[in-house]
């Protein structure tokens, strides 16, 4: 759904540019609350993974394909504010390096593909998670539904933007019906990819999924017997009889303070030892696994992606929306159209371009999120 130059007139493009800039500014502040030492590098990986999977166009109808938008996936994995930034970084890299999505339409694309999809998807996701049983399966189901709805929502948003500033004289009713119709089908693919990805991460490291916080965590309950729950203040041992509440016994060392308190007829509360803090698990394995998946998708699997035009391209051609489309300012880029210039082998050219794109998106995204994280740390140290 990358909108090229010339689809939307200059005034509306400028307004959406202001909206997009405001959304990015708000997200930069909001992301400080979502990112920590582990999730900042993972957010850069999420951006790179979305870039890679967006190269995998899948067929949805005769002569039409679709691809991941990624707003729902990013919001659920790393948080809604960080999700907006992830997709914005992807769109920036695609527009500047690969001539995919117009530069004058960058505000339109960020508003539509980053802001709308993320806000709609995360609102639906949180609603389902609050109302449904608190289980891991709920996170996966909510991810599916949220992603499914986010794609036609973006189609509706594009139609509204086109109604305000479309450059071709096309009946809005026809644009709305065609855009929503095809993007409902694309939404099914988006939902499947999102649910599979979120489900895979939740299965191995639920603590790394922002949307699963408070859902997958279960309180630890130690029982002495399957028939009787342990009383408060007791510690159960496997195979041992039911434990009594902690009291002073002959085996308990008695201090002079305790003796004095018992002599006076009063009992002081026994101080309990705080449980040791559980060390945080490293996210390194997940990071490398995600990077490998992104490189595989962009460098190898992308060669087998559908060559049919995506939903917006198909509707634009059929309805005449592209009547005043303009050439991309970066059409002569060495990586334009996801191929390396002067490399004749299509498989090698596309695969190498994909790998370069993953690397560039990972570097820029990780840099942004690490800076945001450090600003949070600086602010916290200043308050301390």
N, C-alpha and C positions, 0 to 999 in steps of 0.2 A: 504493500500500500504506500510505497514511497512516491510522494507527489513531486513531479518534475517542475522545472521552471516553465512559466507561461500558463499554467492551469488556473492560478488565482491572481487577481490583479494586485498592483502595488500597494494600494491603501490597506486592503485586508491582509496582505502578506505582512505589512508593517505592524498591524495590530496584533496578529498572531505571534509575530516576533517579540513584541512586548510581553504578551501573555507567557510565551515560552521562557523568556528571560526571567520574568517574575517567578515562574514555577521552579526554575533551576536555582534561583537565589533562595527561595523558601526551602527547597530540598537540601541545599548545602547546609543550612542551619539545622534542619530536622535530622539530617543524616548523622550529625554529631551524637545524637542520643541513641542511634541504632548501631553505630560502628564501635568495635573495640579492637584489641590487638589481634584477635583471631579473624574477625569478620571483615576487617578492612582489606586484607589480601584476597579473601574469598569473594568480595564484591567485585574486584577487578576481574576475577576469574568468571564470575557470572556474566559480566559484560562480554568477555571474549567468547564464552560459550553461546550466548545469544547471537553474536555475530556469526559464528560458525553454523549454527542450526538454521539461521535465516538464509543461508546459501542452499539449503535443501528444499527446493520447491517440490511440492507433491501435487499430483493431479486431483482435481476435485470435480470436474465436469468436462464435457467435450471441449477441448481446446482451451481449457482454463486450468491454472495451477494456483497454489497458495503457499504461503510460508509463515513461519512463526513470527509473531509480532514481539512477544517476550515480556510485555508489561506485567502480566499476571505472574509469570515465572519469577521475574526479578523481585516483585513486591513480596511474594510469599517466602522466597529464600532469604532475602537480606533486608526486607522492610520497605514500606511504600516510598519514603523519601529517597532512600538509596536506590530503589527500583527506578524512580524517575531519572536519576542521574545515570544509572547503568544504560538504559535505553537511549538517553540523550548522547552519551559517549559513542554508542554504536552508530547512531544516525550521523553524528559528526564525522566519524571515520569513513563511513560509507559515502557521504557526500563529498568529502575533500579528496580522498584517495581513489575511490572507485567510481566516481561520477554517478552514484546511485542516489537519487533524491536531489532535487534542485537546491542550489545554495540560497537563492532568494526565497525558496519554499522551506528552508530549514525550520523556521518558526512554525509553519503549518505542520510539518512532520513531527516536530517535538510535541506540539500541542495535541495532535491527533494520536500518534503512536506511543508516545511516552506518558503524557499526562493523563489523557482520557482512559487509556487501557489500564494504567496502574491504579488510578482512583476507583474506577468502576470495579475492577477485579478484586481489589483488596477490601472494598466495602462489602461485596457479596461474600467473599471468603470469611471475613470476620463474623458476619451475620450467621452464616451456616455453622461455623465453629461454636458460636455461643449457644445456638439453639439445639444442636445435635449432641449426641453422647460424646463425652471426652475420651476419644480413642484415636489411635494413629490412623485408622481407616477413615475417620472423619476428615482428617487433614487432606488425604488424597482425594476423597470425594468432593470436598469443598474446592480444592484446586481445579478439578475438572470442570465444575459448574462455573466457577469464576472466570476461567480462561475461555470457556465456551461463550459466555455472554459478552466478554470484553471485546471480541473481534467485531461482531455486528454493531456494538456501541461505537467503536471507532469509525465504522462505515456511516453510521448516522451522523457522527460529528463531522466527517468529511462532507457529507451532503449539506449540512448546515453551513459550513464554511463556503462551499461552492455556491450555495444560494445567495450568500452575501457578496461574494467577489469572483464568481466564475467568469472566465473570459469568453466562453462560447455560449451562444444562445440555445440552451438545451432545457427542455421541460424538467423542472426539479422532481416532479412526481416520477418520471421515468428513471432519473438518476437514483432516486431513493429506492425504488423497487429493485433495480438491477444491483445496486451496491449491497443492500441488505441481504438480498436473496443469495448472491454468490458468497458473501462473507459469513453467512450462517453455516454454509458447508465448510468454509475454511476454518471456522471456529471449532468444528469437530476435530480437525487435525491439531489445532492449537491446544485444545483441551487434552487430547491424548498425549501429546508431547509433554505438556506441563505436568499432568498427573503422573506420568511415568517417571519423570525426572525428580519431582518432589517426593514421590513414593520411594524411589531408590535411595535418596539421601536420608529420609526419615527412617528407613529400615536399618541403616548402619550408623548414622550420627544424627539423631533427632535434635540434639542440642545445638546443631549448626543451622537449623531451619528457623528463621525468625517467626514465621507464622505458627510454628508448632510449640512455641514457648508457652508453658502453662497448660498445654493439652496433653503432651506425651509424658510429661513428668508425673510420676506416681509416688505418693509418700511411702517410705519404707516401713513395713509393718512386720515385726518379728513375733511369731507365735510359739508358745511352748508345746501346743498340741493342736491338731486340726479341729478339736472339739471345743477348746476354750481359748479365747483371746487373752493375750498377755495383759496383765494389769499395768496401769501407768507406773512408771518408775522402776520397772523390772527389766532384767536382761535375760533373754532365754538362751539356753544352750541346747544344741542338738542332742536328743536322747535323754535329756535331764527332766526330772519332774517339774511340775509347775512351780515357778519361782514366786516367793512371797515378796511383798513390797520391802524396799530397803529399810532395814532397822539395825540398830546396834546390837551385836551379838558378841559371844565370847571370842569369836574369831576376828571381830572388828577391833582394831587398835583403839584404845580409849585414851584420849588426851586429858590433861588436867582441866581444860576448859569444859570438855564434855562432862567430866565427873562433877565439876562445880555446878553445872547447869542442872544435872540430874538431882544433886543434893538439894538444890534450892526448889525442886519440884517443877521445874520447867524444862522443856526440851527445845533446844535450838534447832532450826532447820538444817538438815545435812546438805552441804554444798555438793552439787553434782558436777562432774567434769564435763565440759563442753566437748561435743564430738569433734574429732579432727577434721579440718577442712579437706574436702576431696580435691586433689590436684586436677587442674584442667587438662583434658586430653589434647594432644597436638592434632591440628587439622591438616598436617602436612600430607598424609596419605590421601585424604579426600581432595586436596588441592592438586596433587599430581595426577590422580585419577581423572579429575575434571579436565585438566589441561590435555591429557592424552585423548580424552573423548572429543574435545574441541578440535584438536589437530587432526584426528581421524576423520571427523565430519567435514572439515573445511578442505583438508588436503587430499582425501581419497573419495569419500562418499559423495561429495558435491558433484563429481563428474557424472554421476548417474541420476542427478536431479532432473525433474521435468523441465523441458525447454519451452513449454507453453507459457504465454503471458500470464502474469498474476491477475488477481481479481480486478484491481483498479485499471491495469493496462487493458484488459479485455473490455471492461465497461466503457472506458474512455474511447477505445477504437470503435466499438459498436454504436455508441450514442453520440459521438462527435465531440466529446469533451476535449480531446487532444487537438482540436482545430488550430489552436494558437500556441502549441507547445514550442518551447525554445530549446536550442542546443545548450547542453550543459557547459558551464565555464571550464570544467575540468575534463572535457571529453578527450583531450590529448594526453591525459595523465598516463604514465607508464603502467598503471594498474586499472585503467578504465575498463568497465564491463567485466571485472573480475578475471582478468587475464594479464599475464606479464608481456609487455610489448617486446616484439622481435623474437619471441619463442613460438615456433610454428606448431609444435606438438600441443594439441588442445588439452590433453590430460595433464601434461606437465605444467603448461601455462596456467591453467585454472587451479590446479593443486597448489602450485607455488604461491599464486596470488592469495589463495585462501590462508595458507600458513603465515604469510606476511601480514595479512589482515588480523589474524588471531593474535600474533605477536604485538602488533601496533596497538590494538584495542586493549590487550592485557596491560601493556606498559602505560598507556595513557590513563586507563581506568584505575589501575592500582596506584598510580601516582596521585590522582585526584583524591582517592579515598584515604590514602595514608596521610596526605596533608590535612584532610578534614579531621581525621582521628587525632593527629598531633595538636590541632587547634583546640580540640576538646580537652586533651590532656593539659595543654597550657592554661586553658581557662579554669580547669579544676584546681591546678596547682596555685593559680593566682588567688582563687577564693580561699584556698587553704592557708 
